[in-house]
Amino acid sequence: MDLKDQLKNLFPEHEEKDIKTTKEDKGLWLQDDPIICKYEKRKGKPITILEGYTGATEDFKALAKELKQKLSVGGSFKDDKIIIQGDFRDKIMEMLKAKGFNVKRVGG
């Protein structure tokens, strides 16, 4: 007797629901104005900064987390800006364009 059978014996009137465990993209709010992607050096180390998102802060934080995971780098979210360690402007711009965002490259 497996676990499902034991649960059916304990809760006979319970109906089993089929739950999909696939991970889907959350619908991020797409804006008309482009997201600014710029490059800076702080304390001699390169960073990529994304700013200009006008949607919900939680969406921008989720986007920051996804970018950091896909690029396997560190970064942070401060003052409505995503700061990514390293110069990844080209890769970030490709990823954002694939999601449907307008991106503008600034500097260098």
Summary of the structure (lengths in Angstrom):
residues: 108
radius of gyration: 20.7
end to end distance: 65.9
largest distance: 67.4
contacts: 234
relative contact order: 0.20
helix: 31%
strand: 26%
